[in-house]
Amino acid sequence: MATTMSYIRRSHRVAYLSAAALFLVATMGPLTAAKAFAANGEPCPDVEVVFARGTFEAPGVGATGQAFVDALTNRLGGESVDVYGVNYPASLDFEAATAGIADASNRIETMAANCPDTKIVLGGYSQGAAVAGYTTFDTIPAGLTLPDNIGPMPASVSPHVAAVALFGTPDNWFLNLVDHDAPPVTVGAQYAAKTVQLCAQGDPVCFPGGLDRSAHSSYKSNGMAQQAADFVANAIAAGPTPTSAT
């Protein structure tokens, strides 16, 4: 009898543990699916900023990019934020900027595929703003030759990009000075509504008739990095999660 009762108690425990396990699986899902990981093996961040620096700035995101990242991070509370500096020369050879378009596109597409719930923010300053703007093109414009196997990002990637922030985007007059064949920097239709473009008054790169060189280097301290961060933080908060959007 004792053996029988012991067997019954063990059976009850097994049944209870099995039911508990089924409840956890039903409510939490498989443990292996609880967290997604980026291509480098790191946990996926809540937000990733992909930023292209300006001409002659050291590799990374540059001073304007860092001011923007700091301001945005402060506005996102406890959300995790990763930063990716677009890899390109940022030199006077404007044609070489196409390497940045390829790198930014590859990074965004990779993050969208491996971290579908991460909200991506694309940004750039000066020449980097042109790189970021070109990255959003729906079609490759005449006069812009991209590296082999690189074209417009698939439409399915757009919902993963929560916002675009451009500082001191070169206008057509300035582009003609540095490269007669460079097409205008026009944000693609899928990204236009979630883009903020900021130009300091008198900035000769983006402001018509501007002659104030100091204005072009003022974005890190003139309050526009904070202005862009407000716009982007609101877009992140208001927008749908990428997976539900797709």
Number of C-alpha atoms within 10 A of each C-alpha: 6 7 8 9 10 11 12 12 12 12 12 12 12 12 12 12 12 12 12 12 12 13 12 13 12 10 9 11 12 10 9 7 9 8 9 17 15 17 13 8 8 9 12 22 20 16 21 23 26 25 32 36 31 27 18 12 15 12 15 17 27 22 19 25 29 17 19 29 25 15 19 22 17 13 16 19 8 9 12 13 19 16 18 16 21 29 19 21 20 24 14 13 11 17 15 14 24 21 19 25 28 24 21 27 25 14 16 23 20 15 23 23 15 15 24 23 19 26 24 30 24 27 32 30 29 25 25 30 26 31 32 30 27 28 27 25 19 18 12 16 14 10 12 14 13 18 11 7 6 16 17 17 18 10 10 12 20 20 22 26 24 27 27 29 27 26 29 27 27 24 18 16 16 16 21 14 10 14 14 12 13 18 17 19 21 17 21 17 11 16 18 15 11 19 23 17 18 18 21 21 15 17 22 22 25 23 21 14 12 15 14 15 12 12 19 23 18 18 23 18 13 12 14 20 25 21 16 25 24 17 17 24 20 15 17 20 11 10 17 15 17 21 13 9 11 13
